[in-house]
């Protein structure tokens, strides 16, 4: 009997507030349920995680994919317009050197509740992976002479730099060039702080590639 009274008390306590909350919930559900279902396309960037520091992506990167989405108009309205954007996240935990294809689907696409993925364009993306490599290469200055003057001698400090990137691309390079150094139209010894440049977009300098080119200029 005591249990029955306790149950009745729990149910009837703040009864009007409970009924009001229930009515609001039903109204919200009815509004959402009656929203027209629409479709849209959203272009999103491709993100990845858990790639080993010992590996490099050596293929042309896939920077974005197009997603066809379907859901209530209220949910789709915020996509790409300040709302929660869809995300494509690839897990590269088990990647090894070589080619690897990743399907774009429910397991890799993150969506807001109520929105579902119809298809992805492209439906899969492929990457080529190589071991990370580093090597030290010589720095070659690019000297531009003026009429009537020439470089009698030159040196570069430091005369070599470290490059890093996919192993096959790093192996192709033995030198890097500096920015152009314009020799002045007067004799003397001159220092030119310049940057070195590596002519491969997949290869980089781990440290700032700043060098000093010292040129001894003489009159021809």
TALIN-V702288 format. One record per pair of residues at least 24 apart in sequence whose ideal C-beta (glycine too) atoms are under 10 Angstrom apart, sorted by the first residue. I is the first residue (numbers start at 1). J is the second residue. D is the distance in Angstrom with one decimal. If there is no record, write none. Layout:
((I,J,D) (I,J,D))
This chain:
((31,72,9.6) (31,74,8.5) (32,72,6.1) (32,74,7.2) (32,75,8.9) (32,114,7.8) (33,72,8.7) (34,72,9.4) (35,71,9.0) (35,72,4.1) (35,73,5.3) (35,74,5.5) (35,75,8.3) (35,76,9.6) (35,77,9.9) (35,114,9.3) (36,72,7.6) (36,73,5.3) (36,74,9.6) (37,70,6.4) (37,71,6.6) (37,72,6.2) (37,73,7.4) (37,75,9.7) (37,76,8.8) (37,114,9.8) (37,116,9.9) (38,69,9.0) (38,70,7.2) (38,71,7.3) (38,72,7.7) (38,73,4.9) (38,74,9.6) (38,75,9.2) (38,76,5.3) (38,77,8.7) (39,68,6.4) (39,69,6.7) (39,70,4.6) (39,71,8.3) (39,76,7.8) (39,118,6.7) (40,67,9.0) (40,68,7.7) (40,69,5.6) (40,70,8.1) (40,71,8.8) (40,73,9.5) (40,76,5.2) (40,77,9.0) (40,79,6.4) (40,80,8.4) (40,115,9.3) (40,118,9.8) (41,66,5.6) (41,67,6.8) (41,68,5.6) (41,69,7.4) (41,79,9.5) (41,80,9.4) (41,118,9.5) (41,119,9.9) (41,121,8.3) (42,66,7.3) (42,67,5.1) (42,68,8.4) (42,69,6.0) (42,76,8.9) (42,79,5.3) (42,80,5.3) (42,85,7.2) (42,86,5.6) (42,111,9.7) (42,115,9.6) (43,67,7.7) (43,80,8.0) (43,86,9.6) (43,121,9.4) (44,79,9.5) (44,80,8.5) (44,85,6.3) (44,86,5.2) (44,87,6.4) (44,88,5.6) (44,109,8.4) (44,110,9.5) (44,120,9.5) (45,85,9.1) (45,87,8.2) (45,88,7.3) (45,89,10.0) (46,87,9.3) (46,88,5.1) (46,89,8.3) (46,90,6.7) (46,102,8.8) (46,104,8.4) (46,108,9.1) (46,125,6.6) (46,127,9.8) (47,87,6.5) (47,88,6.6) (47,89,4.9) (47,90,7.1) (47,108,9.7) (47,110,9.7) (48,88,9.2) (48,89,6.9) (48,90,4.3) (48,91,7.5) (48,92,5.3) (48,95,9.2) (48,102,8.6) (48,108,9.8) (48,125,9.9) (48,127,8.6) (49,89,6.4) (49,90,7.5) (49,91,6.1) (49,92,6.9) (49,93,8.1) (50,90,9.2) (50,91,5.8) (50,92,5.4) (50,93,4.2) (50,94,8.8) (50,95,8.5) (51,90,9.0) (51,91,9.4) (51,92,4.2) (51,93,8.4) (51,95,6.5) (51,127,9.5) (51,129,8.3) (52,92,7.8) (52,93,8.5) (52,94,9.8) (52,95,7.1) (52,96,9.1) (52,129,9.0) (52,131,9.6) (52,132,8.6) (53,132,6.9) (54,97,9.3) (54,129,10.0) (54,131,6.3) (54,132,5.4) (54,133,9.9) (55,92,8.0) (55,95,6.3) (55,96,8.1) (55,97,6.9) (55,127,9.9) (55,129,5.0) (55,130,7.1) (55,131,6.6) (55,132,6.4) (55,166,8.9) (56,97,9.4) (56,128,9.5) (56,129,6.9) (56,130,5.3) (56,131,7.2) (56,132,5.1) (56,133,8.0) (56,164,8.5) (56,165,6.0) (56,166,4.2) (56,167,7.7) (56,168,9.7) (56,169,8.5) (56,170,9.2) (56,202,7.5) (56,203,9.6) (57,92,9.1) (57,95,9.4) (57,127,5.4) (57,128,7.2) (57,129,6.3) (57,130,8.2) (57,165,10.0) (57,166,7.7) (57,202,8.3) (58,97,9.4) (58,127,8.4) (58,128,5.1) (58,129,6.9) (58,130,4.6) (58,131,9.7) (58,165,8.0) (58,166,3.7) (58,167,8.4) (58,168,6.9) (58,169,6.6) (58,202,6.1) (59,99,7.9) (59,100,9.9) (59,125,9.8) (59,126,7.2) (59,127,5.4) (59,128,3.8) (59,129,8.3) (59,130,9.4) (59,166,9.3) (59,202,9.2) (60,127,9.3) (60,128,9.0) (60,201,9.7) (60,202,9.5) (61,125,9.4) (61,127,7.9) (61,202,9.6) (62,88,9.6) (62,90,9.5) (62,102,9.1) (62,104,9.7) (62,122,7.9) (62,124,9.8) (62,125,4.4) (62,126,8.0) (62,127,7.5) (64,88,8.4) (65,104,5.7) (65,108,9.7) (65,109,8.9) (65,120,5.4) (65,121,6.6) (65,122,6.3) (65,123,8.8) (65,124,9.5) (65,125,7.0) (66,104,9.8) (66,119,9.1) (66,120,7.2) (66,121,4.4) (66,122,8.4) (67,104,8.0) (67,109,6.6) (67,111,8.5) (67,115,9.7) (67,117,6.2) (67,118,8.1) (67,119,7.8) (67,120,5.5) (67,121,7.8) (68,117,7.4) (68,118,4.2) (68,119,4.9) (68,120,7.5) (68,121,7.3) (69,109,9.2) (69,111,7.1) (69,112,9.6) (69,115,5.4) (69,116,7.1) (69,117,6.4) (69,118,6.6) (69,119,9.5) (70,114,9.9) (70,115,7.2) (70,116,5.6) (70,117,8.1) (70,118,5.3) (70,119,10.0) (71,111,8.3) (71,112,8.2) (71,113,9.1) (71,114,5.0) (71,115,3.7) (71,116,6.2) (71,117,9.8) (71,118,9.9) (72,114,5.6) (72,115,8.0) (74,114,8.4) (75,111,9.1) (75,112,6.0) (75,113,7.8) (75,114,4.6) (75,115,5.1) (76,112,9.4) (76,114,9.0) (76,115,6.6) (78,112,7.8) (78,115,9.6) (79,111,8.9) (79,112,7.8) (79,115,7.2) (83,112,7.5) (84,110,9.0) (84,111,8.6) (84,112,4.8) (84,113,9.7) (84,115,9.3) (85,110,9.2) (85,111,9.6) (85,112,8.9) (86,110,6.5) (86,111,5.3) (86,112,7.8) (86,115,7.7) (86,117,8.1) (87,111,8.3) (88,120,7.7) (88,125,8.7) (90,125,7.7) (90,127,8.5) (92,127,8.3) (92,129,8.3) (95,127,8.0) (95,129,5.6) (96,129,7.1) (97,128,8.8) (97,129,5.4) (97,130,5.8) (97,131,5.9) (97,166,9.7) (97,167,8.7) (98,127,9.7) (98,128,7.2) (98,129,6.3) (98,130,8.6) (99,126,6.0) (99,127,7.2) (99,128,5.1) (99,129,7.7) (100,125,9.5) (100,126,7.0) (100,127,5.7) (100,128,8.0) (100,129,6.5) (101,125,7.3) (101,126,4.6) (101,127,8.1) (102,126,7.5) (102,127,7.4) (128,166,8.5) (128,168,9.9) (129,166,8.3) (130,165,8.6) (130,166,3.9) (130,167,5.1) (130,168,6.0) (130,169,8.0) (130,170,9.2) (130,202,9.3) (131,166,7.7) (131,167,4.7) (131,168,9.1) (131,170,9.8) (132,164,6.9) (132,165,7.6) (132,166,7.5) (132,167,7.3) (132,170,8.8) (133,163,9.0) (133,164,7.0) (133,165,6.9) (133,166,7.1) (133,167,3.9) (133,168,8.4) (133,169,8.4) (133,170,4.4) (133,171,7.1) (133,203,9.4) (134,162,5.7) (134,163,6.9) (134,164,4.5) (134,165,8.3) (134,167,9.5) (134,170,6.9) (134,203,10.0) (134,206,7.1) (135,160,9.8) (135,161,10.0) (135,162,7.2) (135,163,6.3) (135,164,8.3) (135,165,9.7) (135,167,9.6) (135,170,5.6) (135,171,7.7) (135,173,7.8) (135,174,8.6) (135,203,9.9) (136,160,5.0) (136,161,7.0) (136,162,5.4) (136,163,7.9) (136,174,9.9) (137,161,6.4) (137,162,7.9) (137,163,5.8) (137,170,8.9) (137,173,5.8) (137,174,5.6) (137,175,5.5) (137,176,5.6) (137,196,9.2) (137,198,8.4) (137,203,9.7) (138,174,6.9) (138,175,4.8) (138,176,7.6) (139,175,7.3) (139,176,5.8) (139,177,7.8) (139,178,6.4) (139,194,9.7) (139,196,5.4) (139,197,10.0) (139,209,8.4) (139,211,5.6) (139,213,8.7) (140,174,10.0) (140,175,5.1) (140,176,7.2) (140,177,5.4) (140,178,7.1) (140,196,8.9) (141,177,7.7) (141,178,4.8) (141,179,9.1) (141,180,9.0) (141,181,5.7) (141,192,8.3) (141,194,7.8) (141,196,9.2) (141,211,8.2) (141,212,9.9) (141,213,4.5) (141,214,9.3) (141,215,7.9) (142,177,5.5) (142,178,5.6) (142,179,6.9) (142,180,4.8) (142,181,6.3) (142,182,9.8) (142,194,8.7) (142,197,9.1) (142,213,8.9) (143,178,9.1) (143,180,7.9) (143,181,5.3) (143,182,8.4) (143,183,6.1) (143,192,9.4) (143,213,7.9) (143,215,6.8) (143,217,9.8) (144,180,5.3) (144,181,6.6) (144,182,4.9) (144,183,6.4) (145,181,9.9) (145,182,8.6) (145,183,5.1) (145,185,9.6) (145,215,9.9) (145,217,8.8) (145,220,8.9) (146,182,7.3) (146,183,5.4) (146,184,6.8) (146,185,4.5) (146,186,8.9) (146,217,8.6) (146,220,9.9) (147,185,7.5) (147,220,8.7) (148,185,6.7) (148,186,9.8) (148,219,6.3) (148,220,5.7) (149,183,5.9) (149,184,7.4) (149,185,5.5) (149,186,7.1) (149,187,7.1) (149,188,10.0) (149,217,5.4) (149,218,7.0) (149,219,5.8) (149,220,6.5) (150,183,7.4) (150,215,9.9) (150,216,9.9) (150,217,7.3) (150,218,6.3) (150,219,8.0) (150,220,5.4) (151,181,8.8) (151,183,5.9) (151,190,9.9) (151,213,9.8) (151,215,5.2) (151,216,6.9) (151,217,6.3) (151,218,8.1) (152,187,8.8) (152,189,9.5) (152,215,8.4) (152,216,4.6) (152,217,6.9) (152,218,4.3) (152,219,9.7) (153,189,8.8) (153,214,8.5) (153,215,7.5) (153,216,4.2) (153,217,9.2) (153,218,8.9) (154,181,8.3) (154,183,9.3) (154,189,10.0) (154,190,9.8) (154,192,9.6) (154,213,6.3) (154,214,6.5) (154,215,4.7) (154,216,6.9) (154,217,9.4) (155,191,10.0) (155,212,8.8) (155,213,7.6) (155,214,4.9) (155,215,8.4) (155,216,9.0) (156,181,9.9) (156,192,9.9) (156,194,9.2) (156,196,8.8) (156,211,5.4) (156,212,7.2) (156,213,5.5) (156,214,7.7) (156,215,10.0) (157,191,8.9) (157,193,9.9) (157,211,6.4) (157,212,4.8) (157,213,8.1) (157,214,7.0) (158,196,9.7) (158,209,10.0) (158,210,9.4) (158,211,6.2) (158,212,8.6) (159,211,8.0) (160,196,9.9) (160,211,9.4) (161,196,5.8) (161,198,8.7) (161,205,6.1) (161,206,9.1) (161,207,7.7) (161,208,9.6) (161,209,5.7) (161,210,9.4) (161,211,7.3) (162,204,9.9) (162,205,7.0) (162,206,5.7) (162,207,6.8) (162,209,9.4) (163,196,9.3) (163,198,5.7) (163,200,8.7) (163,203,5.3) (163,204,7.0) (163,205,6.1) (163,206,7.9) (163,209,8.9) (164,198,9.8) (164,203,7.1) (164,204,5.8) (164,205,7.5) (164,206,5.1) (164,207,9.8) (165,198,8.5) (165,200,7.2) (165,201,9.3) (165,202,5.1) (165,203,3.8) (165,204,6.0) (165,205,9.9) (165,206,9.8) (166,200,9.4) (166,202,5.7) (166,203,7.8) (168,202,9.4) (169,198,9.7) (169,200,5.5) (169,201,9.3) (169,202,5.1) (169,203,5.3) (170,198,9.7) (170,200,8.6) (170,202,8.9) (170,203,6.0) (170,204,9.9) (172,200,7.5) (172,203,8.7) (173,198,6.8) (173,199,8.0) (173,200,6.7) (173,203,6.5) (175,199,9.8) (176,200,9.7) (176,203,9.0) (176,205,8.3) (176,209,7.5) (176,211,9.5) (178,209,8.7) (178,210,9.9) (178,211,6.3) (178,212,9.7) (178,213,6.1) (179,209,9.9) (179,211,9.6) (179,213,9.2) (181,213,5.1) (181,214,10.0) (181,215,6.7) (182,215,9.9) (183,215,6.2) (183,216,10.0) (183,217,5.5) (184,215,8.8) (184,217,6.4) (185,217,8.6) (185,219,9.2) (186,217,6.8) (186,219,8.5) (187,216,8.6) (187,217,5.5) (187,218,5.4) (187,219,5.5) (188,215,9.1) (188,216,7.7) (188,217,5.9) (188,218,8.9) (189,214,6.7) (189,215,7.3) (189,216,5.2) (189,217,7.6) (190,214,7.3) (190,215,5.3) (190,216,8.2) (190,217,6.4) (191,215,8.1))
